[in-house]
């Protein structure tokens, strides 16, 4: 059971990092105005979920 738990933790860590990288890539372009955030909900040292939000301002 411990091995399964460790794999799950590593998978969630990797997923959060990948989502952050995708978000940075999508907003780091000329003509983007707005805000972007990645929120990681953590409980007892373990990632519960990752939320990505991008708010684009139209000028």
N, C-alpha and C positions, 0 to 999 in steps of 0.2 A: 504494500500500500504506500509506503514512503516513496518508492521510486516513481509511482504514478503521480503523486502529489508534487514532486520536484519537477517532473516534466510539465505539468500543468502550470506551475509558477513560471518556469522558463518560457513557456509558450505565451503567457499573458504579458510578460516583460517584453518579449520580442514583438508582439503585436502592438503594444503601446509605442515602442520605438519606431516601428514601421509606419504607424498612423501619423506620428509627428513628422517623420521625413516626408510623407506624401503631402501633408498639409503645407509644410514649408515650401516644397517644390511648386505647389499650385498657386500660392500667394506671392511668391518671390518673382513676379513678372512685372514688366513695365505696364502701367495702366491699371494696376490693382490698387484700389483705395478701400479701406475698411479695416476690419479686425479679424483675427483668427485665434483660436485657443484650443488647447488639448487639456481636458480635465481628467485626471486619473483618480478614481475613488478607491481608497485603500482602507482596509479593515484588518486590524491586528497584523499589520505588516504585509498583507497580501492584496494584490490588485483584484478588485471586484469587477470593475468595468472601466472602459475608456470612452470618453465622449469628445467628439471633434465638432467644433462649431466655426463656421466661416460666415461673416457678415460683410457683404460687399456693398459699398456705397456707390451709388450712381451719380456721377457729377455731370 
